[in-house]
């Protein structure tokens, strides 16, 4: 990974978001979080959280997430709205902050490793 490449950083941010979500949704295979099976609502929620963290925490433009995830703009906007609404619950907000912190840590470690390898 090149820490100075915008695309590599973007890929690392997405990976960090999904990996952080996986730590809480441990029973779900990562592939199901990335591409939830039909009617698997916990996997859908996990993906929505990962997308929300990617956009809101790492400030990745929505259009880039739409391209990378091959989702419609409406699907990404719906995910953001869903998580924004759920953040009104203190219990959900607490878990979300934990996932958000882990995503930042995972991304920071990836950047540190890449800089040390360069």
C-alpha positions in Angstrom: 0.0 0.0 0.0 1.2 3.5 -0.9 0.3 5.9 1.9 0.6 8.8 -0.5 -1.9 7.3 -3.0 -5.4 8.7 -2.6 -6.9 5.5 -4.0 -4.9 3.3 -1.6 -6.0 5.5 1.4 -9.6 5.3 0.2 -9.3 1.5 0.0 -7.8 1.4 3.5 -10.5 3.6 4.9 -13.2 1.3 3.5 -11.4 -1.8 4.7 -11.0 -0.2 8.2 -14.7 0.6 8.3 -15.8 -2.9 7.4 -13.2 -4.5 9.7 -14.4 -2.4 12.6 -18.0 -3.3 12.0 -16.9 -7.0 11.8 -15.6 -6.8 15.4 -19.1 -6.1 16.7 -21.0 -8.3 14.2 -18.6 -11.2 14.7 -21.1 -13.9 13.7 -21.3 -12.5 10.2 -18.8 -13.4 7.5 -17.2 -10.3 6.1 -18.5 -11.1 2.7 -22.1 -10.9 4.1 -21.4 -7.5 5.5 -20.0 -6.2 2.2 -22.8 -7.8 0.2 -25.7 -8.8 2.6 -27.8 -11.7 1.5 -31.5 -10.9 0.8 -33.5 -10.6 4.1 -30.4 -10.8 6.4 -31.2 -7.6 8.3 -28.2 -7.7 10.7 -25.9 -7.8 7.7 -27.7 -4.9 6.1 -27.4 -2.9 9.3 -23.7 -3.8 9.5 -23.1 -2.6 6.0 -25.0 0.6 6.7 -22.8 1.3 9.7 -19.7 0.7 7.6 -20.9 3.1 4.9 -21.8 5.7 7.4 -18.4 5.5 9.1 -16.6 5.7 5.7 -18.5 8.8 4.7 -19.0 10.6 8.0 -15.8 9.7 9.9 -13.3 9.4 7.0 -15.1 12.1 4.9 -15.1 10.0 1.8 -17.4 11.7 -0.8 -20.7 9.8 -1.2 -20.1 9.6 -5.0 -16.9 7.7 -4.4 -18.7 5.2 -2.1 -21.4 4.8 -4.6 -18.8 4.0 -7.3 -16.8 1.6 -5.0 -19.7 -0.2 -3.5 -21.7 -0.2 -6.8 -24.7 1.0 -5.0 -27.3 3.6 -6.0 -27.0 7.1 -4.6 -30.4 6.5 -3.0 -29.2 3.3 -1.3 -26.2 5.2 0.2 -28.4 8.1 1.3 -30.9 5.7 2.9 -28.0 4.0 4.8 -26.9 7.4 6.1 -30.4 8.4 7.1 -31.0 5.1 8.8 -27.8 5.3 10.9 -28.4 9.1 11.7 -31.9 8.1 13.1 -30.5 5.2 15.1 -27.9 7.5 16.6 -30.7 9.1 18.6 -30.6 5.9 20.7 -27.9 6.2 23.4 -27.3 2.5 23.4 -26.8 2.4 19.6 -24.7 5.6 19.7 -22.4 4.0 22.3 -21.7 1.0 20.1 -21.4 3.2 17.0 -18.7 5.2 18.8 -16.8 2.1 19.6 -16.9 0.9 16.0 -15.9 4.4 14.9 -12.9 4.4 17.2 -11.8 1.0 16.0 -12.1 2.1 12.4 -9.9 5.0 13.1 -7.4 2.8 14.9 -7.4 0.2 12.1 -6.8 2.9 9.5 -4.1 4.6 11.6 -2.3 1.3 12.0 -2.5 0.6 8.3 -1.0 4.0 7.5 1.8 3.6 10.1 2.6 0.2 8.7 2.7 1.5 5.1 4.9 4.4 6.0 7.3 2.2 7.9 7.5 -0.2 5.0 8.3 2.6 2.5 
